[in-house]
Amino acid sequence: MKKFKWVEHPIPLIFKRDELLVHELNENCKVPRPIISISNEFLVLSNSFVIIRNLFLIPALLSVLYLCVSEIEDIYQNWKASEKNAIEYIGFKKSTYGDDYFDKLPVGTKYRDIILYQYGRIDENNKLTFEQFLTDRYEGYYVDGDGSRRHDRNSIIFFGTTIPLLVIWVIGFKRRAPLIFDRKRRLLYTWSKGKVVAQRYDNLRALETPSFLALMLRATTKKGALGWGRFSVTPQGNTIYNSKDSYQQILAYIVQFMEYGREHVMPEQTQWQGRKGWFFFEDKKPEDFEDQLAALLVRIDAATDEVEFDEDGQLVES
């Protein structure tokens, strides 16, 4: 749960309640993102933090793997091309000057060292070993051996560190706790690292930004004070821009569920579960969840730090 810094004050949802109650939901009754579960008592929103894994970490891992495979493929092709060229060169010399050409090459022959080097690259099995290829790559004639060595060393360091780190991040990426709208108790709550975060539905405040819809919650800070946090919603799955219409759709779905029930927003079935995505780990619900929630609600009800708005939804100057 991210701490919230006040740049623009979130507006109490009560000021948009009537507008949202009459807002027409999706004609084909498709459940809007990021709702992942609906029942008679609960409506559940997924945590948008997963976008970091899906849009950045996994594509980054796939891109690095592709580059690594391309690098290996390029070296392999160079190895085999070098082997082919050497075999063809030896074959041409023997067919032109005889099978004993390399054995009886006169000492004073021009480029004798280079000719014998080319001959010596191929082993008794008529193959260019990978070890010999690397020797040619780093120390052979007509090559920038130091440049090739630096390139290969840097590639090994880059791929050898980046790929394991990205794999660890992707596998170890936890499923963040969802935001649960509890219709019976008129609450919304979640948890983060063992700490409960909540708010009374009737006092829910929302902030619409171009990048995300922030649903404001209350939580206990590290110093023990009652602080603010936000649950970010990205209906279009985009970290840069989400439209106001998508915010209206999700807010209308929430408000109509809380006021009219599941049968209003989803009359065709009694329960629905969307795709959660795969994770190896998840942020587990605290064992003392109910005790934490009860204590937090007491502090929420006693709080006096919430910004006031007048009946027209305008900020009341202090």
Solvent accessible surface area in square Angstrom, and as a share of the most:
residue,aa,sasa,rsa
1,M,66,0.29
2,K,106,0.45
3,K,152,0.65
4,F,26,0.11
5,K,170,0.72
6,W,101,0.35
7,V,144,0.83
8,E,106,0.47
9,H,58,0.26
10,P,2,0.01
11,I,64,0.32
12,P,13,0.08
13,L,9,0.05
14,I,109,0.55
15,F,75,0.31
16,K,45,0.19
17,R,89,0.33
18,D,103,0.53
19,E,91,0.41
20,L,0,0.00
21,L,24,0.12
22,V,120,0.69
23,H,56,0.25
24,E,141,0.63
25,L,39,0.19
26,N,62,0.32
27,E,166,0.75
28,N,108,0.55
29,C,67,0.40
30,K,132,0.56
31,V,22,0.13
32,P,19,0.12
33,R,147,0.54
34,P,16,0.10
35,I,8,0.04
36,I,25,0.13
37,S,21,0.13
38,I,0,0.00
39,S,25,0.16
40,N,85,0.44
41,E,79,0.36
42,F,73,0.30
43,L,0,0.00
44,V,18,0.10
45,L,0,0.00
46,S,30,0.19
47,N,36,0.18
48,S,18,0.11
49,F,52,0.22
50,V,36,0.21
51,I,15,0.08
52,I,65,0.33
53,R,8,0.03
54,N,66,0.34
55,L,85,0.42
56,F,107,0.45
57,L,29,0.15
58,I,43,0.22
59,P,53,0.34
60,A,40,0.31
61,L,22,0.11
62,L,108,0.54
63,S,60,0.39
64,V,14,0.08
65,L,67,0.33
66,Y,154,0.59
67,L,94,0.47
68,C,23,0.14
69,V,96,0.55
70,S,44,0.29
71,E,38,0.17
72,I,107,0.54
73,E,81,0.36
74,D,74,0.39
75,I,34,0.17
76,Y,107,0.41
77,Q,100,0.44
78,N,61,0.31
79,W,49,0.17
80,K,68,0.29
81,A,50,0.39
82,S,23,0.15
83,E,17,0.08
84,K,124,0.53
85,N,93,0.48
86,A,2,0.02
87,I,55,0.28
88,E,95,0.42
89,Y,64,0.24
90,I,18,0.09
91,G,37,0.35
92,F,124,0.52
93,K,33,0.14
94,K,60,0.25
95,S,93,0.60
96,T,72,0.42
97,Y,128,0.49
98,G,28,0.27
99,D,117,0.61
100,D,58,0.30
101,Y,33,0.12
102,F,11,0.05
103,D,112,0.58
104,K,148,0.63
105,L,12,0.06
106,P,87,0.55
107,V,130,0.75
108,G,76,0.73
109,T,42,0.24
110,K,148,0.63
111,Y,133,0.51
112,R,68,0.25
113,D,98,0.51
114,I,35,0.18
115,I,18,0.09
116,L,51,0.25
117,Y,64,0.24
118,Q,55,0.24
119,Y,74,0.28
120,G,54,0.52
121,R,25,0.09
122,I,21,0.11
123,D,46,0.24
124,E,159,0.71
125,N,106,0.54
126,N,85,0.44
127,K,110,0.47
128,L,2,0.01
129,T,59,0.34
130,F,85,0.35
131,E,139,0.62
132,Q,44,0.20
133,F,12,0.05
134,L,54,0.27
135,T,52,0.30
136,D,15,0.08
137,R,40,0.14
138,Y,43,0.16
139,E,127,0.57
140,G,14,0.13
141,Y,101,0.38
142,Y,187,0.71
143,V,72,0.41
144,D,97,0.50
145,G,11,0.10
146,D,95,0.49
147,G,19,0.18
148,S,27,0.17
149,R,97,0.36
150,R,123,0.45
151,H,90,0.40
152,D,13,0.07
153,R,114,0.41
154,N,86,0.44
155,S,18,0.12
156,I,126,0.64
157,I,99,0.50
158,F,96,0.40
159,F,28,0.12
160,G,46,0.45
161,T,72,0.42
162,T,30,0.17
163,I,32,0.16
164,P,62,0.39
165,L,87,0.43
166,L,13,0.06
167,V,52,0.30
168,I,111,0.56
169,W,132,0.46
170,V,10,0.06
171,I,73,0.37
172,G,38,0.37
173,F,24,0.10
174,K,102,0.43
175,R,60,0.22
176,R,80,0.29
177,A,4,0.03
178,P,28,0.18
179,L,0,0.00
180,I,25,0.13
181,F,0,0.00
182,D,4,0.02
183,R,76,0.28
184,K,162,0.69
185,R,100,0.37
186,R,79,0.29
187,L,3,0.02
188,L,0,0.00
189,Y,8,0.03
190,T,2,0.01
191,W,23,0.08
192,S,22,0.14
193,K,177,0.75
194,G,30,0.29
195,K,125,0.53
196,V,7,0.04
197,V,3,0.02
198,A,0,0.00
199,Q,0,0.00
200,R,82,0.30
201,Y,14,0.05
202,D,91,0.47
203,N,48,0.24
204,L,2,0.01
205,R,15,0.06
206,A,9,0.07
207,L,14,0.07
208,E,38,0.17
209,T,27,0.15
210,P,94,0.59
211,S,35,0.23
212,F,42,0.18
213,L,0,0.00
214,A,0,0.00
215,L,0,0.00
216,M,0,0.00
217,L,0,0.00
218,R,0,0.00
219,A,17,0.13
220,T,62,0.36
221,T,49,0.28
222,K,199,0.84
223,K,198,0.84
224,G,36,0.34
225,A,55,0.43
226,L,32,0.16
227,G,13,0.12
228,W,35,0.12
229,G,2,0.02
230,R,46,0.17
231,F,3,0.01
232,S,23,0.15
233,V,0,0.00
234,T,11,0.07
235,P,11,0.07
236,Q,94,0.42
237,G,14,0.14
238,N,62,0.32
239,T,54,0.31
240,I,137,0.70
241,Y,124,0.47
242,N,2,0.01
243,S,24,0.15
244,K,112,0.48
245,D,113,0.59
246,S,18,0.12
247,Y,1,0.00
248,Q,26,0.12
249,Q,30,0.13
250,I,0,0.00
251,L,1,0.00
252,A,0,0.00
253,Y,4,0.02
254,I,1,0.00
255,V,1,0.01
256,Q,4,0.02
257,F,0,0.00
258,M,2,0.01
259,E,38,0.17
260,Y,98,0.37
261,G,1,0.01
262,R,26,0.10
263,E,96,0.43
264,H,86,0.39
265,V,6,0.03
266,M,2,0.01
267,P,86,0.54
268,E,108,0.48
269,Q,70,0.31
270,T,93,0.54
271,Q,118,0.52
272,W,63,0.22
273,Q,99,0.44
274,G,16,0.15
275,R,212,0.77
276,K,108,0.46
277,G,25,0.24
278,W,136,0.48
279,F,33,0.14
280,F,129,0.54
281,F,103,0.43
282,E,82,0.37
283,D,21,0.11
284,K,154,0.65
285,K,102,0.43
286,P,17,0.11
287,E,186,0.83
288,D,68,0.35
289,F,6,0.03
290,E,91,0.41
291,D,103,0.53
292,Q,43,0.19
293,L,3,0.01
294,A,58,0.45
295,A,60,0.46
296,L,7,0.04
297,L,21,0.10
298,V,105,0.60
299,R,93,0.34
300,I,11,0.06
301,D,90,0.46
302,A,74,0.58
303,A,30,0.23
304,T,133,0.77
305,D,80,0.41
306,E,28,0.13
307,V,40,0.23
308,E,107,0.48
309,F,27,0.11
310,D,56,0.29
311,E,156,0.70
312,D,110,0.57
313,G,14,0.13
314,Q,112,0.50
315,L,73,0.36
316,V,74,0.42
317,E,144,0.65
318,S,162,1.04
